[in-house]
Amino acid sequence: MPFSQHLIIAPILLPLVAGAAMLLLNERRLIAKRSIALVATSAMLAIAILLLGQVAARGFGGARATTAYLVGNWPAPFGIVLVLDWLSALMLVLTAVLGLSCLVFSFARWDRASPRFHALFLFQLMGLNGAFLTGDLFNLFVFFEVLLAASFALLLHGSGEARVKAALHYVSINVAASLLFLIGAALIYGVTGTLNMADLAARIPAQAEDGIGLLQSGMAVLGIAFLIKAGMWPLGLWLPRTYAAAAPPVAALFAILSKVGVYAVLRVYLLLLGHNTGWTANFGEEWLLLGGIATLAFGTIGMLAARTLSRVAGYALLISAGTLLATIGAGEGAVLGGALFYLVSSTLAIAAFYLLIELVERREADARTVTEPVFDDEYTGVTEEQENEVGIVIPATIALLGGGFAFCALLIAGLPPLSGFIAKFAIIDGLLNLRDSIGAPVWWLIALIIGSGLATLIATTRAGIDLIWTPSERPPPALRLTEALPVGALLAVCLALMIFAGPAMRYMERTGNSLGDRQGYIESVLGAQRVTSSAKTR
């Protein structure tokens, strides 16, 4: 087997080994820990880009893009299998970009707030990468538990009463979701005798009629577990408050956690339940569509009612999740391509927004705490002295923060010509082609997509005026390079998505189309060849 094929397991092994090594180091060896974490995360990004390049080269070159890696050389479906395809390669790159940016941001001061931060951070990345690569439901559950353990500890990072309350709420909800996951997986295994996703995709259409009811129950319970993690209303009411309590680099990394639930819905729903015939035809589709619309409506209302920037970011995540879930329930192909483009753009923009929040609110810290309202509704207008302040030089820090804040707001709101607008335009264009088959819910979804952008623009503009653009006697906050560089990098990736929207959208559309190629996925996984003894000795 060529060495390049072993790279598939590297995004899991690399953070696992690096995180375990850091547990052996004393907490006072901060520079050594930072160096190990930085090298490991940078290597993860390089490997993820290389894997995405391999998938794109094979796929656009006419070959089958999906590759299966047999862990321990056990054949599927009996052994553990990792699957690299269009979607998993995309999610690996997104995770690595977010991970590296949040890690560098934490070097400013956040990684010193409590012990074992770097090891927990890497274990979090390991859980994310494993969830995106695994090819069976049980190992998806295992990596979900790794995510839960690491994210719970990271949420407590820095202590404080608010974080303890939020963490207890968070772990209670997610333990319940994990229990539902186990129940659903057990029901599915009891009927089909397998949890390998490719094997399930082959067996479910031929399932005997006497086991269909139990199989449908298992799929429904499993779907509820995924939707809790994705943040669908009313299962996601915990999300804005919980993420608001986290430290900024942790909250920014958490921006992708809800996308793990969306990824699971994409993978399992379209692979196992997207058949056009039999009981699996459109199973649960209307629940995804209507639940996504309800989530989008709730997020829009919450955005307008939010009194802190961290809550604004939390409701932006709910809007993002609702848009994606409703789009998945609405259709396939071109609509999914726009949804995947939106997934990447919104995740990067919201993560950058979480990082900016701490920098923007730092100037206000002496006057009020972050948990108090940041929108000054009692502001009665400018004074005569302020009206005469024409031509005053804006400090460089305020200019950088204001520019970054405005860029984030436009991205999340989806205004042209940025990547958020391109993604929403692609989604709406695809939805219009489905208006005859779906009917009124399509128009509700389109109206809410546009309305949520307007609500985001109103909320962020109000906050920007109060916190950045209103004259203040307080000195501008100190801005370190390790704080400005990650925010700039995330926004630069969003800018690159706008500039190279054509190639990026072609990749997203191929990814969306590949999710409907069930037979190709089944043949790639179940037909993966074991490494023979002669091949091992080469």
LUMTORRO-569406 format. One line per field, with one value per residue (C-alpha): residue number from 1; residue in one letter; z, y, x. Coordinates in steps of 0.2 Angstrom, whole numbers, plus 5000, padded with zeros to 4 digits. Each point is the difference from the previous one (the first is absolute). Layout:
N
romar = (NUM;...)
pamar = (A;...)
Z = (Z;...)
Y = (Y;...)
X = (X;...)
***
This chain:
538
romar = (1;2;3;4;5;6;7;8;9;10;11;12;13;14;15;16;17;18;19;20;21;22;23;24;25;26;27;28;29;30;31;32;33;34;35;36;37;38;39;40;41;42;43;44;45;46;47;48;49;50;51;52;53;54;55;56;57;58;59;60;61;62;63;64;65;66;67;68;69;70;71;72;73;74;75;76;77;78;79;80;81;82;83;84;85;86;87;88;89;90;91;92;93;94;95;96;97;98;99;100;101;102;103;104;105;106;107;108;109;110;111;112;113;114;115;116;117;118;119;120;121;122;123;124;125;126;127;128;129;130;131;132;133;134;135;136;137;138;139;140;141;142;143;144;145;146;147;148;149;150;151;152;153;154;155;156;157;158;159;160;161;162;163;164;165;166;167;168;169;170;171;172;173;174;175;176;177;178;179;180;181;182;183;184;185;186;187;188;189;190;191;192;193;194;195;196;197;198;199;200;201;202;203;204;205;206;207;208;209;210;211;212;213;214;215;216;217;218;219;220;221;222;223;224;225;226;227;228;229;230;231;232;233;234;235;236;237;238;239;240;241;242;243;244;245;246;247;248;249;250;251;252;253;254;255;256;257;258;259;260;261;262;263;264;265;266;267;268;269;270;271;272;273;274;275;276;277;278;279;280;281;282;283;284;285;286;287;288;289;290;291;292;293;294;295;296;297;298;299;300;301;302;303;304;305;306;307;308;309;310;311;312;313;314;315;316;317;318;319;320;321;322;323;324;325;326;327;328;329;330;331;332;333;334;335;336;337;338;339;340;341;342;343;344;345;346;347;348;349;350;351;352;353;354;355;356;357;358;359;360;361;362;363;364;365;366;367;368;369;370;371;372;373;374;375;376;377;378;379;380;381;382;383;384;385;386;387;388;389;390;391;392;393;394;395;396;397;398;399;400;401;402;403;404;405;406;407;408;409;410;411;412;413;414;415;416;417;418;419;420;421;422;423;424;425;426;427;428;429;430;431;432;433;434;435;436;437;438;439;440;441;442;443;444;445;446;447;448;449;450;451;452;453;454;455;456;457;458;459;460;461;462;463;464;465;466;467;468;469;470;471;472;473;474;475;476;477;478;479;480;481;482;483;484;485;486;487;488;489;490;491;492;493;494;495;496;497;498;499;500;501;502;503;504;505;506;507;508;509;510;511;512;513;514;515;516;517;518;519;520;521;522;523;524;525;526;527;528;529;530;531;532;533;534;535;536;537;538)
pamar = (M;P;F;S;Q;H;L;I;I;A;P;I;L;L;P;L;V;A;G;A;A;M;L;L;L;N;E;R;R;L;I;A;K;R;S;I;A;L;V;A;T;S;A;M;L;A;I;A;I;L;L;L;G;Q;V;A;A;R;G;F;G;G;A;R;A;T;T;A;Y;L;V;G;N;W;P;A;P;F;G;I;V;L;V;L;D;W;L;S;A;L;M;L;V;L;T;A;V;L;G;L;S;C;L;V;F;S;F;A;R;W;D;R;A;S;P;R;F;H;A;L;F;L;F;Q;L;M;G;L;N;G;A;F;L;T;G;D;L;F;N;L;F;V;F;F;E;V;L;L;A;A;S;F;A;L;L;L;H;G;S;G;E;A;R;V;K;A;A;L;H;Y;V;S;I;N;V;A;A;S;L;L;F;L;I;G;A;A;L;I;Y;G;V;T;G;T;L;N;M;A;D;L;A;A;R;I;P;A;Q;A;E;D;G;I;G;L;L;Q;S;G;M;A;V;L;G;I;A;F;L;I;K;A;G;M;W;P;L;G;L;W;L;P;R;T;Y;A;A;A;A;P;P;V;A;A;L;F;A;I;L;S;K;V;G;V;Y;A;V;L;R;V;Y;L;L;L;L;G;H;N;T;G;W;T;A;N;F;G;E;E;W;L;L;L;G;G;I;A;T;L;A;F;G;T;I;G;M;L;A;A;R;T;L;S;R;V;A;G;Y;A;L;L;I;S;A;G;T;L;L;A;T;I;G;A;G;E;G;A;V;L;G;G;A;L;F;Y;L;V;S;S;T;L;A;I;A;A;F;Y;L;L;I;E;L;V;E;R;R;E;A;D;A;R;T;V;T;E;P;V;F;D;D;E;Y;T;G;V;T;E;E;Q;E;N;E;V;G;I;V;I;P;A;T;I;A;L;L;G;G;G;F;A;F;C;A;L;L;I;A;G;L;P;P;L;S;G;F;I;A;K;F;A;I;I;D;G;L;L;N;L;R;D;S;I;G;A;P;V;W;W;L;I;A;L;I;I;G;S;G;L;A;T;L;I;A;T;T;R;A;G;I;D;L;I;W;T;P;S;E;R;P;P;P;A;L;R;L;T;E;A;L;P;V;G;A;L;L;A;V;C;L;A;L;M;I;F;A;G;P;A;M;R;Y;M;E;R;T;G;N;S;L;G;D;R;Q;G;Y;I;E;S;V;L;G;A;Q;R;V;T;S;S;A;K;T;R)
Z = (5000;4995;5015;4994;5004;5018;5001;5002;5019;5003;5005;5014;5006;4999;5013;5011;5001;5002;5014;5009;5000;5007;5015;5005;5000;5016;4998;5002;4983;4991;4985;4997;5001;4988;4988;4999;4998;4987;4990;5001;4995;4985;4995;5001;4988;4988;5000;4998;4985;4992;5003;4992;4985;4998;5000;4988;4988;5000;4999;4987;4990;4998;5013;5015;5014;5015;5009;5014;5013;5009;5017;5006;4983;5004;4986;5000;5007;5014;5005;5003;4983;4997;4984;4991;4987;4994;5016;5013;4992;5000;5018;5005;4992;5008;5017;4998;4995;5015;5012;4994;5001;5018;5006;4995;5008;5016;5001;5005;5017;5000;5000;5017;5009;5005;4998;4986;4987;4986;5002;5001;4985;4990;5006;4995;4982;5001;5003;4986;4988;5005;4998;4983;4994;5008;4990;5013;5013;5015;4997;4996;5018;5007;4992;5006;5018;4997;4994;5015;5013;4993;4996;5018;5007;4988;5004;5019;4994;5011;5013;5006;5005;4983;4992;5013;4998;4981;5001;5011;4988;4985;5007;5005;4983;4991;5011;4997;4981;5002;5008;4986;4988;5008;5000;4982;4995;5010;4992;4983;5004;5007;4983;4987;5009;4995;5004;4985;4990;4983;5006;5007;4983;4991;5013;5004;4983;5001;5018;5004;5003;5018;5006;4991;5015;5012;4987;4998;5019;5001;4986;5008;5017;4992;4990;5016;5007;4985;5000;5019;4995;4984;5011;4991;5009;5014;5003;4998;5013;5011;4986;5001;5019;5001;4986;5007;5017;4991;4998;4983;4992;5006;4994;4983;4999;5006;4984;4991;5014;4994;4982;5006;5003;4983;4992;5009;4993;4982;5001;5008;4992;4982;5001;5009;4997;4984;4989;4988;5003;5014;5018;5000;4986;5008;5018;5012;4986;5006;5018;4994;4989;5013;5015;4990;4996;5019;5005;4987;5007;5018;4996;4991;5015;5012;4990;5001;5019;5005;5012;4999;4985;5006;4999;4983;4994;5008;4991;4984;5002;5002;4984;4991;5007;4995;4983;4997;5007;4991;4984;5003;5002;4984;4987;4993;4987;4996;5016;5010;4991;5006;5018;5001;4994;5013;5014;4997;4998;5015;5011;4997;5001;5017;5007;4995;5008;5017;5000;4996;5014;5014;4991;4997;5018;5008;5000;5009;5013;5013;4999;5000;4999;4984;5006;5002;4985;4987;4990;5007;4998;5011;4988;4996;4986;4998;5010;4992;5004;4991;4985;4998;5000;4981;4993;5016;4996;5004;5010;4990;5012;4999;4981;4999;5012;4991;4983;5006;5009;4985;4989;5012;5001;4981;4998;5013;4993;4982;4991;4983;4994;5014;5002;5011;4986;4987;5011;5004;4981;4995;5013;4995;4982;5003;5011;4986;4989;5013;5003;4991;5008;5018;5000;5013;5012;4986;5001;5019;4999;4987;5010;5016;4992;4994;5016;5011;4991;5003;5019;5000;4992;5012;5016;4995;4994;5017;5009;4989;5003;5018;5003;4986;4990;5014;5007;5017;5012;5004;4992;4986;5005;4998;4985;4999;4984;5006;5001;4984;4989;5003;4997;4984;4994;5002;4991;4987;4996;4999;4988;4990;4999;4992;4987;4996;5001;4983;5005;5017;4995;4987;5015;5010;4987;4997;5018;5000;4985;5008;5015;4989;4992;5013;4989;4997;5019;5003;4987;5006;5018;4999;4985;5009;4998;5015;4999;4996;5008;4984;5000;5018;4996;4986)
Y = (5000;5017;5011;5014;4988;5000;5018;4997;4995;5014;5013;4989;4993;5016;5010;4984;4997;5019;5002;4985;5006;5016;4992;4994;5018;5011;5015;5012;4995;5011;5004;4981;4997;5014;4994;4982;5006;5012;4987;4987;5012;5007;4982;4996;5014;4995;4982;5005;5011;4986;4988;5012;5002;4981;4999;5014;4993;4983;5007;5013;4988;4988;4987;4996;5012;4990;4990;4988;4996;4984;5002;4984;4993;4993;5000;5010;4999;4989;5012;5019;5009;5019;5008;5014;5009;5017;5004;4993;5009;5016;4999;4995;5016;5011;4992;5002;5019;5003;4990;5009;5018;4997;4992;5015;5012;4991;5003;5018;4995;4988;4984;5005;5001;4982;4984;4988;5012;4994;4982;5002;5011;4986;4987;5011;5000;4982;4997;5011;4992;4983;5004;5006;4985;4986;4988;4991;5006;4993;5009;5016;4998;4997;5016;5010;4994;5006;5017;5001;4996;5013;5013;4999;5003;5014;5008;5001;5008;5015;4995;5013;4997;5003;4987;4987;5002;5000;4985;4990;5004;4996;4983;4995;5003;4991;4985;4998;5002;4987;4988;5002;4997;4983;4995;5005;4990;4985;5000;5001;4986;4989;5001;5000;4992;5013;5018;5003;5014;4993;4983;5008;5009;4984;4990;5013;5000;4981;5000;4988;5008;4993;5010;5016;5008;4996;5007;5016;5002;4998;5013;5012;4999;5002;5015;5008;4998;5008;5014;5004;5002;5010;5012;4998;5009;4996;4988;5014;5012;4997;5006;5019;5001;4986;5006;5018;4994;4992;5008;5009;4987;4986;5008;5003;4981;4995;5009;4983;4989;5003;4996;4983;4997;5007;4989;4984;5005;5002;4984;4989;5007;5001;4984;4989;5008;5009;4986;5004;4985;4990;5006;5010;5011;5018;4992;5015;5013;5011;5000;5006;5014;5006;4998;5010;5014;5000;5001;5014;5010;4998;5005;5016;5005;4996;5011;5015;4997;4996;5012;4995;4997;4982;4996;5008;4988;4985;5004;5002;4982;4995;5010;4991;4982;5004;5005;4984;4988;5008;4999;4982;4996;5010;4992;4993;5004;5019;5005;4989;5008;5018;4993;4993;5017;5008;4988;5004;5019;5002;4989;5010;5017;4995;4993;5017;5009;4991;5005;5018;5001;4999;5013;5012;4999;5002;5018;5000;4987;5014;5007;4985;4981;4990;4992;5016;5008;5008;5009;5017;5003;5015;5010;5016;5007;5008;5016;5016;4997;4983;5008;5011;4986;5000;4993;4991;4986;4983;4989;4986;4987;5007;5001;4981;4995;5010;4993;4982;5002;5007;4987;4986;5008;5001;4982;4993;5011;4994;5017;5001;4997;4990;4981;5000;5008;4988;4985;5007;5004;4982;4993;5012;4996;4981;5002;5009;4985;4990;5011;4990;4983;5007;5015;5013;4995;5005;5017;5001;4994;5013;5014;4994;4999;5018;5006;4992;5010;5016;4996;4996;5017;5009;4991;5002;5018;5005;4992;5007;5018;4998;4991;5006;5015;5010;5013;4994;5007;4983;4996;4987;4982;4992;4989;4986;4992;4983;5007;5010;4986;4986;5012;5006;4983;4994;5015;4998;4982;5007;5013;4986;4991;5016;5002;4982;4997;4991;4986;4999;4998;4987;4990;5002;4995;4984;4997;5002;4988;4987;4999;4993;4987;4986;4986;5008;5002;4982;4993;5011;4994;4982;4997;5007;4988;4993;5003;4983;4994;5002;5019;5002;4995;5012)
X = (5000;5007;5005;4988;4985;5005;4998;4981;5003;5012;4987;4995;5017;5009;4990;4998;5019;5004;4986;5006;5018;4995;4992;5017;5007;4999;4988;5015;5007;4988;5011;5003;4982;4996;5013;4994;4982;5004;5011;4986;4986;5010;5004;4982;4996;5013;4994;4982;5004;5010;4985;4988;5012;5000;4981;4998;5014;4991;4983;5002;5012;4986;5005;4990;5004;4995;5014;4998;5013;4999;5007;5009;4998;4983;4988;4984;4987;5008;5014;5002;5001;5004;4992;5007;4989;4995;4991;5012;5015;4991;4995;5018;5007;4987;5004;5019;4998;4989;5011;5016;4992;4992;5016;5010;4987;5001;5019;4996;4995;4985;5011;5007;4982;5000;5010;5001;4992;5012;4997;4981;5000;5009;4988;4986;5008;5002;4982;4995;5011;4995;4981;5003;5010;4992;4989;4990;4987;5008;5016;4991;4992;5018;5007;4984;5005;5017;4993;4989;5013;5013;4987;4993;5017;5004;4983;5006;5017;5002;4988;4986;4982;4993;5011;4996;4982;5001;5011;4988;4986;5010;5006;4983;4992;5014;5000;4982;5003;5014;4988;4987;5015;5003;4982;4998;5016;4994;4983;5008;5013;4987;4990;5015;5014;5012;5005;5012;4992;5004;4993;4984;4998;5000;4989;4986;4991;4999;4994;4986;4983;4999;5015;4996;4991;5014;5013;4990;4999;5019;5003;4988;5009;5017;4993;4995;5018;5007;4988;5004;5018;4996;4989;4983;4986;4994;5014;5013;4994;5016;5012;5001;5002;5012;5012;4998;5008;5015;5017;5002;5012;4989;4984;5008;5005;4982;4993;5004;4992;4982;5006;5005;4982;4996;5013;4993;4983;5007;5010;4987;4984;5006;5010;4987;4983;5002;4994;4986;4990;4993;4998;5016;4993;5000;5000;5001;5002;4985;5007;5017;4992;4987;5012;5013;4988;4994;5019;5003;4985;5005;5018;4994;4989;5014;5012;4989;4997;5018;5008;5018;5012;5003;4981;5000;5013;4990;4985;5010;5005;4982;4995;5014;4995;4982;5004;5011;4987;4985;5011;5004;4982;4995;5011;5016;5013;5001;4991;5013;5014;4995;4996;5018;5007;4990;5005;5019;4997;4988;5011;5016;4991;4992;5016;5009;4985;5002;5019;4996;4987;5013;5011;4985;4993;5017;4999;4984;5006;5004;4983;4989;5002;4998;4984;4991;4991;5012;4987;4997;4982;5000;5012;4992;5011;5016;5005;5005;5018;4999;4992;5015;5012;5003;5016;5006;5012;4993;5013;5007;4992;4983;5001;5006;4986;4987;5005;5000;4984;4991;5008;4993;4983;4999;5005;4988;4986;5003;5002;5009;5012;5007;5000;4985;4990;5006;4995;4983;4997;5005;4988;4985;5003;5000;4984;4991;5002;4991;4985;4988;5005;5000;4988;4998;5014;5012;4994;5000;5018;5006;4991;5009;5017;4998;4992;5013;5013;4991;4998;5019;5004;4989;5007;5019;4998;4992;5014;5014;4993;4999;5017;5011;4995;4993;5013;5007;5013;5007;5016;4999;5004;5017;5000;5013;5006;4994;4983;4999;5008;4987;4985;5009;5003;4982;4994;5013;4993;4983;5007;5008;4984;4992;5015;5001;4981;4999;5013;4993;4982;5005;5008;4984;4988;5011;4999;4981;4998;5012;4989;4986;5013;4995;5006;5017;5002;4995;5012;5014;4998;4995;5011;5016;5014;5010;5019;5008;5016;5010;4994;5005;5018;5003)
***
